Amino acid sequence: MATDERRRLGEWLPCEEKVIARFRETFADHARQRATTTKMNSVVEEFAAFIRDDPVVRMDFTRAIRQAREAGYTLGYSGIDEFIVLLDAMLTYAPPFSESSLIHCPLNALLDWPMVMPSGYALFRDPAFNAHLKKVLNVWSGFLSGPYSRMHLTTASPNGWFSKEADAKIGLDQFLCDPHKPYWGFSSWNHFFTREFKAGARPVACPDDNTTVVRACEASPYNVQYDVQLQDSFWIKSQPYSLLEMFTAKEAALAGRFVGGTVYQAYLSAFFYHRWHAPVSGTITNAYLVDGAYYSDADSEGEDPSGLNDSQGYITAVAARAVIVIDCDDPDIGEVACVFVGMAEVSSCMIEALPGQRVCKGEELGYFQYGGSTYCLIFRPGVIESFERRPPYDDYASPVQVNAHLCTAR
């Protein structure tokens, strides 16, 4: 299959490259016009100075842009300075709804091709580069968490998130909102993005049966792997899960308790629910955030433009993420680890359930504040008897509801 025909999972970006290229060009025109009247944000100026002053970063970024352009891709910018102008404009951008060409991860759209060029792989793994990206994304998240981000929280077609077209995709009547209030009661774009279900909208499967494990997110199944290892070659084509990297070396003892166990992974859709729920009842023993990369893809996959497709195993070891471990009430199940991975634009994994807190199956653990996302549940050896759905998975199917039956413990 040709690169530009690869399915982009979760509808975070349009399937057709020409649609994304048109967005880049249109946004570039807007950014250049905006730059004539608007002072550049200081966090973007700092990022630009870092790139300018670091010869290796500057070399890799310059070459990645050039390689993408020479490969025939339309980026909307021809060099680093032009990209910086677009990045600055992104800090006041809130995605509009689109029935056919939604750009839900606009910065991912700008970086789609440089990040999968030969020089891009090293660039987007660079810790200092990612640290500056995090600062930029945090400023953008601040805008999206404020009142000025609500310009598309309207009923107006075709861009309004409360329009009939959007409602057909989202099913707004399932969520806590009030059409009679301004912006339907949402204080910001992020408030809308992290919208909550009404009570009873997602009932918990077998709430009193500990052997029934439920889905922690509203997500589509991606992979199941058995007999996972403490360390493995997560960067190769098969992308086996590497527990030490997923949990981090600091938590080596914790990772070691899951060696030989099972990993289930699923990815979230742009249009659906982005909060996390407890897959089992028990006590939180660990809850921590891990800094990581935002746009790093596995080079073993070749030109995987979205990162939401073929690099999902790889990013569990390198991307920004939240790790929550629940010691199940059923000692035969024991600890269950939940790894919520931020992809692309995500700069905030928000943990709500902290160590020592007891949670019931189906109760909320936290949420993704913005962006494309994937998650894993990790079980200790010999715990899982069977999964409710088994590979191969249909990536055209709708996401499976949160709190629904995922698997059965022995």
Contacts in CASP RR format, 6 or more apart in sequence:
PFRMAT RR
TARGET T0000
AUTHOR 0000-0000-0000
METHOD contacts of the structure
MODEL  1
MATDERRRLGEWLPCEEKVIARFRETFADHARQRATTTKMNSVVEEFAAF
IRDDPVVRMDFTRAIRQAREAGYTLGYSGIDEFIVLLDAMLTYAPPFSES
SLIHCPLNALLDWPMVMPSGYALFRDPAFNAHLKKVLNVWSGFLSGPYSR
MHLTTASPNGWFSKEADAKIGLDQFLCDPHKPYWGFSSWNHFFTREFKAG
ARPVACPDDNTTVVRACEASPYNVQYDVQLQDSFWIKSQPYSLLEMFTAK
EAALAGRFVGGTVYQAYLSAFFYHRWHAPVSGTITNAYLVDGAYYSDADS
EGEDPSGLNDSQGYITAVAARAVIVIDCDDPDIGEVACVFVGMAEVSSCM
IEALPGQRVCKGEELGYFQYGGSTYCLIFRPGVIESFERRPPYDDYASPV
QVNAHLCTAR
3 303 0 8 1.000
3 305 0 8 1.000
4 16 0 8 1.000
4 17 0 8 1.000
4 305 0 8 1.000
5 15 0 8 1.000
6 304 0 8 1.000
6 305 0 8 1.000
6 306 0 8 1.000
6 309 0 8 1.000
6 310 0 8 1.000
7 15 0 8 1.000
7 309 0 8 1.000
7 395 0 8 1.000
8 14 0 8 1.000
8 15 0 8 1.000
8 305 0 8 1.000
8 306 0 8 1.000
8 308 0 8 1.000
8 309 0 8 1.000
9 220 0 8 1.000
9 267 0 8 1.000
9 306 0 8 1.000
9 308 0 8 1.000
9 309 0 8 1.000
9 395 0 8 1.000
10 220 0 8 1.000
10 267 0 8 1.000
10 268 0 8 1.000
10 269 0 8 1.000
10 270 0 8 1.000
10 308 0 8 1.000
11 102 0 8 1.000
11 104 0 8 1.000
11 269 0 8 1.000
11 270 0 8 1.000
11 271 0 8 1.000
12 104 0 8 1.000
12 105 0 8 1.000
12 108 0 8 1.000
12 269 0 8 1.000
12 270 0 8 1.000
12 306 0 8 1.000
12 308 0 8 1.000
12 344 0 8 1.000
12 371 0 8 1.000
12 372 0 8 1.000
13 20 0 8 1.000
13 102 0 8 1.000
13 103 0 8 1.000
13 104 0 8 1.000
13 105 0 8 1.000
13 108 0 8 1.000
13 109 0 8 1.000
13 112 0 8 1.000
13 306 0 8 1.000
13 308 0 8 1.000
14 20 0 8 1.000
14 100 0 8 1.000
14 101 0 8 1.000
14 102 0 8 1.000
14 103 0 8 1.000
17 73 0 8 1.000
17 305 0 8 1.000
19 100 0 8 1.000
19 101 0 8 1.000
20 103 0 8 1.000
20 109 0 8 1.000
20 112 0 8 1.000
21 73 0 8 1.000
21 74 0 8 1.000
22 101 0 8 1.000
23 101 0 8 1.000
23 103 0 8 1.000
23 106 0 8 1.000
23 109 0 8 1.000
24 74 0 8 1.000
24 75 0 8 1.000
24 76 0 8 1.000
24 77 0 8 1.000
24 109 0 8 1.000
24 110 0 8 1.000
25 74 0 8 1.000
25 76 0 8 1.000
27 76 0 8 1.000
27 86 0 8 1.000
27 89 0 8 1.000
27 93 0 8 1.000
27 106 0 8 1.000
27 110 0 8 1.000
28 76 0 8 1.000
28 77 0 8 1.000
28 82 0 8 1.000
28 86 0 8 1.000
30 89 0 8 1.000
31 85 0 8 1.000
31 86 0 8 1.000
31 88 0 8 1.000
31 89 0 8 1.000
31 90 0 8 1.000
32 85 0 8 1.000
34 88 0 8 1.000
34 89 0 8 1.000
35 85 0 8 1.000
35 88 0 8 1.000
35 89 0 8 1.000
38 88 0 8 1.000
40 84 0 8 1.000
40 88 0 8 1.000
41 88 0 8 1.000
41 91 0 8 1.000
41 139 0 8 1.000
43 91 0 8 1.000
43 135 0 8 1.000
43 136 0 8 1.000
43 139 0 8 1.000
44 84 0 8 1.000
44 87 0 8 1.000
44 88 0 8 1.000
44 91 0 8 1.000
44 136 0 8 1.000
46 132 0 8 1.000
46 135 0 8 1.000
47 84 0 8 1.000
47 87 0 8 1.000
47 132 0 8 1.000
47 133 0 8 1.000
47 135 0 8 1.000
47 136 0 8 1.000
48 80 0 8 1.000
48 81 0 8 1.000
48 84 0 8 1.000
50 57 0 8 1.000
50 128 0 8 1.000
50 129 0 8 1.000
50 132 0 8 1.000
51 57 0 8 1.000
51 58 0 8 1.000
51 61 0 8 1.000
51 80 0 8 1.000
51 84 0 8 1.000
52 58 0 8 1.000
54 128 0 8 1.000
57 123 0 8 1.000
57 126 0 8 1.000
57 128 0 8 1.000
57 129 0 8 1.000
58 80 0 8 1.000
59 119 0 8 1.000
60 119 0 8 1.000
60 120 0 8 1.000
60 122 0 8 1.000
60 123 0 8 1.000
60 126 0 8 1.000
61 80 0 8 1.000
61 114 0 8 1.000
61 119 0 8 1.000
61 120 0 8 1.000
61 123 0 8 1.000
62 79 0 8 1.000
62 80 0 8 1.000
63 117 0 8 1.000
63 118 0 8 1.000
63 119 0 8 1.000
63 120 0 8 1.000
64 114 0 8 1.000
64 115 0 8 1.000
64 117 0 8 1.000
64 118 0 8 1.000
64 119 0 8 1.000
64 120 0 8 1.000
64 123 0 8 1.000
65 75 0 8 1.000
65 77 0 8 1.000
65 78 0 8 1.000
65 79 0 8 1.000
65 80 0 8 1.000
65 83 0 8 1.000
65 114 0 8 1.000
66 79 0 8 1.000
67 114 0 8 1.000
67 117 0 8 1.000
67 118 0 8 1.000
67 119 0 8 1.000
67 120 0 8 1.000
68 75 0 8 1.000
68 113 0 8 1.000
68 114 0 8 1.000
68 117 0 8 1.000
69 75 0 8 1.000
69 78 0 8 1.000
71 113 0 8 1.000
71 117 0 8 1.000
73 112 0 8 1.000
73 113 0 8 1.000
75 110 0 8 1.000
75 113 0 8 1.000
75 114 0 8 1.000
76 82 0 8 1.000
76 86 0 8 1.000
76 110 0 8 1.000
77 83 0 8 1.000
77 85 0 8 1.000
77 86 0 8 1.000
77 110 0 8 1.000
83 110 0 8 1.000
86 110 0 8 1.000
87 107 0 8 1.000
87 110 0 8 1.000
87 136 0 8 1.000
90 106 0 8 1.000
90 107 0 8 1.000
90 110 0 8 1.000
90 140 0 8 1.000
91 136 0 8 1.000
91 139 0 8 1.000
91 140 0 8 1.000
91 143 0 8 1.000
92 143 0 8 1.000
92 148 0 8 1.000
93 106 0 8 1.000
93 140 0 8 1.000
94 143 0 8 1.000
94 144 0 8 1.000
94 149 0 8 1.000
94 150 0 8 1.000
94 151 0 8 1.000
94 152 0 8 1.000
94 189 0 8 1.000
95 102 0 8 1.000
95 103 0 8 1.000
95 104 0 8 1.000
95 106 0 8 1.000
95 152 0 8 1.000
95 189 0 8 1.000
96 152 0 8 1.000
96 159 0 8 1.000
96 160 0 8 1.000
96 161 0 8 1.000
97 152 0 8 1.000
97 158 0 8 1.000
97 159 0 8 1.000
97 160 0 8 1.000
97 161 0 8 1.000
97 163 0 8 1.000
97 165 0 8 1.000
97 166 0 8 1.000
98 158 0 8 1.000
98 159 0 8 1.000
99 158 0 8 1.000
99 165 0 8 1.000
99 166 0 8 1.000
99 169 0 8 1.000
102 270 0 8 1.000
103 109 0 8 1.000
104 270 0 8 1.000
104 371 0 8 1.000
104 372 0 8 1.000
105 270 0 8 1.000
105 344 0 8 1.000
105 345 0 8 1.000
105 371 0 8 1.000
105 372 0 8 1.000
106 345 0 8 1.000
107 137 0 8 1.000
107 140 0 8 1.000
107 344 0 8 1.000
107 345 0 8 1.000
108 295 0 8 1.000
108 306 0 8 1.000
108 307 0 8 1.000
108 344 0 8 1.000
108 345 0 8 1.000
111 124 0 8 1.000
111 295 0 8 1.000
112 305 0 8 1.000
112 306 0 8 1.000
113 303 0 8 1.000
113 305 0 8 1.000
114 120 0 8 1.000
114 123 0 8 1.000
115 121 0 8 1.000
115 123 0 8 1.000
115 124 0 8 1.000
115 295 0 8 1.000
115 296 0 8 1.000
115 297 0 8 1.000
116 297 0 8 1.000
116 299 0 8 1.000
116 302 0 8 1.000
116 303 0 8 1.000
116 304 0 8 1.000
116 305 0 8 1.000
118 299 0 8 1.000
121 296 0 8 1.000
121 297 0 8 1.000
121 299 0 8 1.000
123 129 0 8 1.000
124 130 0 8 1.000
124 293 0 8 1.000
124 294 0 8 1.000
124 295 0 8 1.000
124 296 0 8 1.000
124 297 0 8 1.000
125 293 0 8 1.000
125 296 0 8 1.000
125 318 0 8 1.000
127 292 0 8 1.000
130 291 0 8 1.000
130 292 0 8 1.000
130 293 0 8 1.000
130 294 0 8 1.000
131 291 0 8 1.000
133 294 0 8 1.000
133 295 0 8 1.000
134 291 0 8 1.000
134 294 0 8 1.000
134 320 0 8 1.000
134 347 0 8 1.000
137 294 0 8 1.000
137 345 0 8 1.000
137 346 0 8 1.000
137 347 0 8 1.000
138 347 0 8 1.000
138 348 0 8 1.000
140 345 0 8 1.000
140 347 0 8 1.000
141 190 0 8 1.000
141 347 0 8 1.000
141 348 0 8 1.000
141 369 0 8 1.000
141 370 0 8 1.000
142 190 0 8 1.000
143 149 0 8 1.000
144 188 0 8 1.000
144 189 0 8 1.000
144 190 0 8 1.000
144 193 0 8 1.000
144 370 0 8 1.000
145 188 0 8 1.000
145 189 0 8 1.000
145 190 0 8 1.000
145 191 0 8 1.000
145 369 0 8 1.000
146 187 0 8 1.000
146 188 0 8 1.000
146 189 0 8 1.000
146 190 0 8 1.000
147 187 0 8 1.000
147 188 0 8 1.000
149 188 0 8 1.000
149 189 0 8 1.000
149 190 0 8 1.000
150 183 0 8 1.000
150 186 0 8 1.000
150 188 0 8 1.000
150 189 0 8 1.000
150 192 0 8 1.000
152 159 0 8 1.000
152 160 0 8 1.000
152 161 0 8 1.000
152 189 0 8 1.000
153 160 0 8 1.000
153 161 0 8 1.000
153 162 0 8 1.000
153 183 0 8 1.000
153 184 0 8 1.000
153 186 0 8 1.000
153 189 0 8 1.000
153 192 0 8 1.000
154 160 0 8 1.000
154 161 0 8 1.000
154 162 0 8 1.000
154 163 0 8 1.000
154 183 0 8 1.000
155 162 0 8 1.000
155 163 0 8 1.000
156 163 0 8 1.000
157 163 0 8 1.000
157 164 0 8 1.000
157 165 0 8 1.000
158 165 0 8 1.000
160 166 0 8 1.000
161 170 0 8 1.000
161 192 0 8 1.000
162 172 0 8 1.000
162 179 0 8 1.000
162 184 0 8 1.000
166 172 0 8 1.000
167 173 0 8 1.000
169 271 0 8 1.000
170 271 0 8 1.000
170 272 0 8 1.000
172 184 0 8 1.000
174 197 0 8 1.000
174 198 0 8 1.000
174 201 0 8 1.000
175 195 0 8 1.000
175 196 0 8 1.000
175 197 0 8 1.000
175 198 0 8 1.000
175 201 0 8 1.000
176 195 0 8 1.000
176 196 0 8 1.000
176 197 0 8 1.000
176 198 0 8 1.000
177 184 0 8 1.000
177 185 0 8 1.000
177 186 0 8 1.000
177 195 0 8 1.000
178 184 0 8 1.000
178 185 0 8 1.000
183 192 0 8 1.000
186 192 0 8 1.000
186 195 0 8 1.000
189 370 0 8 1.000
190 369 0 8 1.000
190 370 0 8 1.000
193 274 0 8 1.000
193 369 0 8 1.000
193 370 0 8 1.000
193 371 0 8 1.000
194 274 0 8 1.000
194 275 0 8 1.000
194 367 0 8 1.000
194 368 0 8 1.000
194 369 0 8 1.000
195 273 0 8 1.000
196 275 0 8 1.000
197 273 0 8 1.000
202 218 0 8 1.000
202 273 0 8 1.000
202 401 0 8 1.000
202 402 0 8 1.000
202 403 0 8 1.000
202 404 0 8 1.000
203 403 0 8 1.000
204 214 0 8 1.000
204 361 0 8 1.000
204 362 0 8 1.000
204 403 0 8 1.000
205 212 0 8 1.000
205 214 0 8 1.000
205 403 0 8 1.000
205 404 0 8 1.000
205 405 0 8 1.000
206 212 0 8 1.000
206 405 0 8 1.000
207 360 0 8 1.000
207 361 0 8 1.000
207 362 0 8 1.000
210 280 0 8 1.000
210 281 0 8 1.000
210 328 0 8 1.000
210 329 0 8 1.000
210 330 0 8 1.000
210 333 0 8 1.000
210 361 0 8 1.000
210 409 0 8 1.000
211 330 0 8 1.000
211 333 0 8 1.000
211 408 0 8 1.000
211 409 0 8 1.000
211 410 0 8 1.000
212 405 0 8 1.000
212 408 0 8 1.000
212 409 0 8 1.000
213 279 0 8 1.000
213 280 0 8 1.000
213 333 0 8 1.000
213 336 0 8 1.000
213 377 0 8 1.000
213 384 0 8 1.000
213 405 0 8 1.000
213 406 0 8 1.000
213 407 0 8 1.000
213 408 0 8 1.000
213 409 0 8 1.000
214 277 0 8 1.000
214 279 0 8 1.000
214 280 0 8 1.000
214 361 0 8 1.000
214 362 0 8 1.000
214 402 0 8 1.000
214 403 0 8 1.000
214 404 0 8 1.000
214 405 0 8 1.000
214 406 0 8 1.000
215 266 0 8 1.000
215 277 0 8 1.000
215 279 0 8 1.000
215 400 0 8 1.000
215 401 0 8 1.000
215 402 0 8 1.000
215 403 0 8 1.000
215 404 0 8 1.000
215 405 0 8 1.000
215 406 0 8 1.000
216 276 0 8 1.000
216 277 0 8 1.000
216 278 0 8 1.000
216 279 0 8 1.000
216 338 0 8 1.000
216 340 0 8 1.000
216 365 0 8 1.000
216 375 0 8 1.000
216 377 0 8 1.000
216 402 0 8 1.000
217 266 0 8 1.000
217 268 0 8 1.000
217 273 0 8 1.000
217 274 0 8 1.000
217 275 0 8 1.000
217 276 0 8 1.000
217 277 0 8 1.000
217 340 0 8 1.000
217 373 0 8 1.000
217 375 0 8 1.000
217 402 0 8 1.000
218 268 0 8 1.000
218 269 0 8 1.000
218 272 0 8 1.000
218 273 0 8 1.000
218 274 0 8 1.000
218 399 0 8 1.000
218 400 0 8 1.000
218 401 0 8 1.000
218 402 0 8 1.000
219 266 0 8 1.000
219 267 0 8 1.000
219 268 0 8 1.000
219 269 0 8 1.000
219 272 0 8 1.000
219 374 0 8 1.000
219 375 0 8 1.000
219 399 0 8 1.000
219 400 0 8 1.000
219 402 0 8 1.000
220 266 0 8 1.000
220 267 0 8 1.000
220 268 0 8 1.000
220 269 0 8 1.000
220 393 0 8 1.000
220 395 0 8 1.000
220 397 0 8 1.000
220 398 0 8 1.000
220 399 0 8 1.000
220 400 0 8 1.000
221 264 0 8 1.000
221 265 0 8 1.000
221 266 0 8 1.000
221 389 0 8 1.000
221 391 0 8 1.000
221 393 0 8 1.000
221 400 0 8 1.000
222 265 0 8 1.000
222 266 0 8 1.000
222 267 0 8 1.000
222 312 0 8 1.000
222 374 0 8 1.000
222 393 0 8 1.000
223 263 0 8 1.000
223 264 0 8 1.000
223 265 0 8 1.000
223 312 0 8 1.000
223 313 0 8 1.000
223 391 0 8 1.000
224 262 0 8 1.000
224 263 0 8 1.000
224 264 0 8 1.000
224 265 0 8 1.000
224 387 0 8 1.000
224 390 0 8 1.000
224 391 0 8 1.000
225 240 0 8 1.000
225 241 0 8 1.000
225 262 0 8 1.000
225 263 0 8 1.000
226 260 0 8 1.000
226 261 0 8 1.000
226 262 0 8 1.000
227 260 0 8 1.000
227 261 0 8 1.000
227 262 0 8 1.000
227 381 0 8 1.000
228 240 0 8 1.000
228 241 0 8 1.000
228 243 0 8 1.000
228 258 0 8 1.000
228 259 0 8 1.000
228 260 0 8 1.000
228 261 0 8 1.000
228 262 0 8 1.000
228 263 0 8 1.000
228 378 0 8 1.000
229 240 0 8 1.000
229 241 0 8 1.000
229 242 0 8 1.000
229 243 0 8 1.000
229 259 0 8 1.000
229 260 0 8 1.000
230 242 0 8 1.000
230 243 0 8 1.000
230 244 0 8 1.000
230 255 0 8 1.000
230 256 0 8 1.000
230 259 0 8 1.000
231 242 0 8 1.000
231 243 0 8 1.000
231 244 0 8 1.000
231 245 0 8 1.000
232 240 0 8 1.000
232 241 0 8 1.000
232 242 0 8 1.000
233 240 0 8 1.000
233 242 0 8 1.000
234 240 0 8 1.000
234 241 0 8 1.000
234 242 0 8 1.000
234 245 0 8 1.000
234 313 0 8 1.000
234 314 0 8 1.000
234 316 0 8 1.000
234 317 0 8 1.000
234 318 0 8 1.000
235 298 0 8 1.000
235 299 0 8 1.000
235 300 0 8 1.000
235 314 0 8 1.000
236 300 0 8 1.000
237 300 0 8 1.000
237 301 0 8 1.000
239 298 0 8 1.000
239 300 0 8 1.000
239 311 0 8 1.000
239 312 0 8 1.000
239 313 0 8 1.000
239 314 0 8 1.000
241 263 0 8 1.000
241 313 0 8 1.000
241 316 0 8 1.000
241 317 0 8 1.000
241 376 0 8 1.000
242 317 0 8 1.000
243 255 0 8 1.000
243 256 0 8 1.000
243 258 0 8 1.000
243 259 0 8 1.000
243 378 0 8 1.000
244 252 0 8 1.000
244 255 0 8 1.000
244 256 0 8 1.000
245 316 0 8 1.000
245 317 0 8 1.000
245 318 0 8 1.000
246 255 0 8 1.000
246 316 0 8 1.000
246 317 0 8 1.000
246 323 0 8 1.000
246 339 0 8 1.000
246 376 0 8 1.000
246 378 0 8 1.000
247 254 0 8 1.000
247 255 0 8 1.000
247 323 0 8 1.000
247 337 0 8 1.000
248 290 0 8 1.000
251 286 0 8 1.000
251 288 0 8 1.000
251 323 0 8 1.000
254 286 0 8 1.000
254 325 0 8 1.000
254 337 0 8 1.000
257 335 0 8 1.000
257 380 0 8 1.000
258 335 0 8 1.000
258 337 0 8 1.000
258 378 0 8 1.000
258 379 0 8 1.000
258 380 0 8 1.000
258 381 0 8 1.000
259 381 0 8 1.000
260 381 0 8 1.000
261 378 0 8 1.000
261 379 0 8 1.000
261 380 0 8 1.000
261 381 0 8 1.000
261 382 0 8 1.000
261 383 0 8 1.000
262 378 0 8 1.000
262 379 0 8 1.000
262 381 0 8 1.000
262 382 0 8 1.000
262 383 0 8 1.000
262 384 0 8 1.000
263 376 0 8 1.000
263 377 0 8 1.000
263 378 0 8 1.000
263 379 0 8 1.000
264 376 0 8 1.000
264 377 0 8 1.000
264 378 0 8 1.000
264 379 0 8 1.000
264 387 0 8 1.000
264 406 0 8 1.000
264 407 0 8 1.000
265 312 0 8 1.000
265 313 0 8 1.000
265 316 0 8 1.000
265 374 0 8 1.000
265 375 0 8 1.000
265 376 0 8 1.000
266 374 0 8 1.000
266 375 0 8 1.000
266 399 0 8 1.000
266 400 0 8 1.000
267 308 0 8 1.000
267 312 0 8 1.000
267 373 0 8 1.000
267 374 0 8 1.000
267 375 0 8 1.000
268 274 0 8 1.000
268 368 0 8 1.000
268 372 0 8 1.000
268 373 0 8 1.000
268 374 0 8 1.000
268 375 0 8 1.000
268 399 0 8 1.000
269 399 0 8 1.000
270 371 0 8 1.000
270 372 0 8 1.000
272 399 0 8 1.000
273 402 0 8 1.000
274 367 0 8 1.000
274 368 0 8 1.000
274 371 0 8 1.000
274 373 0 8 1.000
275 364 0 8 1.000
275 366 0 8 1.000
275 367 0 8 1.000
275 368 0 8 1.000
275 402 0 8 1.000
276 324 0 8 1.000
276 338 0 8 1.000
276 340 0 8 1.000
276 364 0 8 1.000
276 365 0 8 1.000
276 366 0 8 1.000
276 367 0 8 1.000
276 368 0 8 1.000
276 375 0 8 1.000
277 362 0 8 1.000
277 363 0 8 1.000
277 364 0 8 1.000
277 365 0 8 1.000
277 402 0 8 1.000
277 403 0 8 1.000
278 326 0 8 1.000
278 353 0 8 1.000
278 359 0 8 1.000
278 360 0 8 1.000
278 361 0 8 1.000
278 362 0 8 1.000
278 363 0 8 1.000
278 364 0 8 1.000
278 365 0 8 1.000
279 326 0 8 1.000
279 336 0 8 1.000
279 338 0 8 1.000
279 361 0 8 1.000
279 362 0 8 1.000
279 377 0 8 1.000
279 406 0 8 1.000
280 326 0 8 1.000
280 328 0 8 1.000
280 329 0 8 1.000
280 330 0 8 1.000
280 333 0 8 1.000
280 336 0 8 1.000
280 361 0 8 1.000
281 328 0 8 1.000
281 329 0 8 1.000
281 358 0 8 1.000
281 359 0 8 1.000
281 360 0 8 1.000
281 361 0 8 1.000
282 326 0 8 1.000
282 327 0 8 1.000
282 328 0 8 1.000
282 329 0 8 1.000
282 358 0 8 1.000
282 359 0 8 1.000
282 360 0 8 1.000
283 326 0 8 1.000
283 327 0 8 1.000
283 356 0 8 1.000
283 357 0 8 1.000
283 358 0 8 1.000
283 359 0 8 1.000
284 324 0 8 1.000
284 325 0 8 1.000
284 326 0 8 1.000
284 327 0 8 1.000
284 353 0 8 1.000
284 354 0 8 1.000
284 355 0 8 1.000
284 356 0 8 1.000
284 357 0 8 1.000
284 358 0 8 1.000
284 359 0 8 1.000
285 325 0 8 1.000
285 326 0 8 1.000
285 327 0 8 1.000
285 335 0 8 1.000
285 355 0 8 1.000
285 356 0 8 1.000
286 323 0 8 1.000
286 324 0 8 1.000
286 325 0 8 1.000
286 337 0 8 1.000
286 355 0 8 1.000
287 322 0 8 1.000
287 323 0 8 1.000
287 324 0 8 1.000
287 325 0 8 1.000
287 351 0 8 1.000
287 353 0 8 1.000
287 354 0 8 1.000
287 355 0 8 1.000
288 322 0 8 1.000
288 323 0 8 1.000
288 351 0 8 1.000
289 320 0 8 1.000
289 321 0 8 1.000
289 322 0 8 1.000
289 323 0 8 1.000
289 349 0 8 1.000
289 351 0 8 1.000
290 320 0 8 1.000
290 321 0 8 1.000
290 322 0 8 1.000
290 323 0 8 1.000
291 320 0 8 1.000
292 318 0 8 1.000
292 319 0 8 1.000
292 320 0 8 1.000
292 321 0 8 1.000
293 315 0 8 1.000
293 318 0 8 1.000
293 319 0 8 1.000
293 320 0 8 1.000
294 319 0 8 1.000
294 320 0 8 1.000
294 342 0 8 1.000
294 343 0 8 1.000
294 344 0 8 1.000
294 345 0 8 1.000
294 346 0 8 1.000
294 347 0 8 1.000
295 307 0 8 1.000
295 344 0 8 1.000
296 311 0 8 1.000
296 314 0 8 1.000
296 315 0 8 1.000
296 318 0 8 1.000
296 319 0 8 1.000
297 304 0 8 1.000
297 307 0 8 1.000
297 310 0 8 1.000
297 311 0 8 1.000
297 314 0 8 1.000
298 304 0 8 1.000
298 310 0 8 1.000
298 311 0 8 1.000
298 313 0 8 1.000
298 314 0 8 1.000
300 314 0 8 1.000
301 310 0 8 1.000
301 311 0 8 1.000
301 314 0 8 1.000
304 310 0 8 1.000
304 311 0 8 1.000
307 315 0 8 1.000
307 343 0 8 1.000
307 344 0 8 1.000
308 343 0 8 1.000
308 344 0 8 1.000
308 372 0 8 1.000
308 374 0 8 1.000
312 374 0 8 1.000
315 341 0 8 1.000
315 342 0 8 1.000
315 343 0 8 1.000
315 374 0 8 1.000
316 339 0 8 1.000
316 341 0 8 1.000
316 374 0 8 1.000
316 376 0 8 1.000
319 341 0 8 1.000
319 342 0 8 1.000
319 343 0 8 1.000
320 341 0 8 1.000
320 342 0 8 1.000
320 346 0 8 1.000
320 347 0 8 1.000
320 349 0 8 1.000
321 339 0 8 1.000
321 340 0 8 1.000
321 341 0 8 1.000
321 342 0 8 1.000
321 349 0 8 1.000
322 339 0 8 1.000
322 340 0 8 1.000
322 349 0 8 1.000
322 350 0 8 1.000
322 351 0 8 1.000
322 366 0 8 1.000
323 337 0 8 1.000
323 338 0 8 1.000
323 339 0 8 1.000
323 340 0 8 1.000
324 337 0 8 1.000
324 338 0 8 1.000
324 340 0 8 1.000
324 351 0 8 1.000
324 353 0 8 1.000
324 365 0 8 1.000
325 335 0 8 1.000
325 336 0 8 1.000
325 337 0 8 1.000
325 338 0 8 1.000
326 335 0 8 1.000
326 336 0 8 1.000
326 338 0 8 1.000
326 359 0 8 1.000
327 334 0 8 1.000
327 335 0 8 1.000
328 334 0 8 1.000
328 335 0 8 1.000
328 336 0 8 1.000
330 409 0 8 1.000
332 383 0 8 1.000
332 409 0 8 1.000
332 410 0 8 1.000
333 379 0 8 1.000
333 380 0 8 1.000
333 383 0 8 1.000
333 409 0 8 1.000
334 380 0 8 1.000
334 383 0 8 1.000
335 380 0 8 1.000
336 377 0 8 1.000
336 378 0 8 1.000
336 379 0 8 1.000
337 376 0 8 1.000
337 377 0 8 1.000
337 378 0 8 1.000
338 365 0 8 1.000
338 375 0 8 1.000
338 376 0 8 1.000
338 377 0 8 1.000
338 378 0 8 1.000
339 375 0 8 1.000
339 376 0 8 1.000
339 377 0 8 1.000
339 378 0 8 1.000
340 349 0 8 1.000
340 366 0 8 1.000
340 368 0 8 1.000
340 373 0 8 1.000
340 375 0 8 1.000
341 373 0 8 1.000
341 374 0 8 1.000
341 375 0 8 1.000
341 376 0 8 1.000
342 349 0 8 1.000
342 368 0 8 1.000
342 371 0 8 1.000
342 372 0 8 1.000
342 373 0 8 1.000
342 374 0 8 1.000
343 371 0 8 1.000
343 372 0 8 1.000
343 373 0 8 1.000
343 374 0 8 1.000
344 371 0 8 1.000
344 372 0 8 1.000
345 370 0 8 1.000
345 371 0 8 1.000
345 372 0 8 1.000
346 368 0 8 1.000
346 369 0 8 1.000
346 370 0 8 1.000
346 371 0 8 1.000
346 372 0 8 1.000
346 373 0 8 1.000
347 369 0 8 1.000
347 370 0 8 1.000
348 368 0 8 1.000
348 369 0 8 1.000
348 370 0 8 1.000
349 368 0 8 1.000
349 369 0 8 1.000
350 366 0 8 1.000
350 367 0 8 1.000
350 368 0 8 1.000
350 369 0 8 1.000
351 365 0 8 1.000
351 366 0 8 1.000
352 364 0 8 1.000
352 365 0 8 1.000
352 366 0 8 1.000
352 367 0 8 1.000
353 359 0 8 1.000
353 363 0 8 1.000
353 364 0 8 1.000
353 365 0 8 1.000
353 366 0 8 1.000
359 365 0 8 1.000
361 403 0 8 1.000
362 402 0 8 1.000
362 403 0 8 1.000
377 406 0 8 1.000
379 409 0 8 1.000
382 410 0 8 1.000
383 409 0 8 1.000
383 410 0 8 1.000
384 407 0 8 1.000
384 408 0 8 1.000
384 409 0 8 1.000
384 410 0 8 1.000
385 407 0 8 1.000
385 408 0 8 1.000
385 409 0 8 1.000
385 410 0 8 1.000
386 407 0 8 1.000
386 408 0 8 1.000
387 406 0 8 1.000
387 407 0 8 1.000
388 404 0 8 1.000
388 405 0 8 1.000
388 406 0 8 1.000
388 407 0 8 1.000
388 408 0 8 1.000
389 400 0 8 1.000
END
